[in-house]
Amino acid sequence: MVVQRLEITISVELVKLAIDFVMVVAEAVGIVIQQSERTPMIAAAGGRSISTP
């Protein structure tokens, strides 16, 4: 009985860690997307950045 309760507790903690990990990854992806939208595009124009006036 004690072992089963310990297994359940460990499983719950692993699920919490997995959820936290997914949240951190999702937040990091959101930050990368925001930064890529703000920076000027580097097109195939000789590696120069293209900025709008």
N, C-alpha and C positions, 0 to 999 in steps of 0.2 A: 504494500500500500504506500509506504514512504517512497519507494523507488518510483512508482507510477506518478505520484504527486511531483516528485523532483523532475521527472521527464516532462510533465506538462508545464511546469514552471520554466524549464529551459526552452521548451518549444515556444512558449509565449514570448520570452525574451528575444529569441531568434527572429520571430515575426516582427517584433518592435524594431529590432535593428535593421531588418530588411526594409521596412517601411521608411525608416529614417534615411537609409541609403538611397532609396528611390527618390525621396523628396530632395535630397542634396543634389543628386544628378539632374533632376528636373530643373532645379533652380540654376544650376551651372549652365545647362543648355539654354535657358531663358536669357541669362546674362550674355552668353556668346552671341545669341541671335540679336540682342539689343545692340551690342557693340559692333556687330557686322553691318547693321543698318545705319549706324552713325558714321562709320568710317567711309571715306570716299572709295569708290570702286577702283580696283587696279585691273584695268582691261588689258587686252593683248596689244596695247598701243605702246610697245617698247617698254613696258613695265612702269610707265608714268601713271600717276594717279590722275583721274579725270574729275575735276571739280566743277560745280555749276556756279555761275556768277551770282 
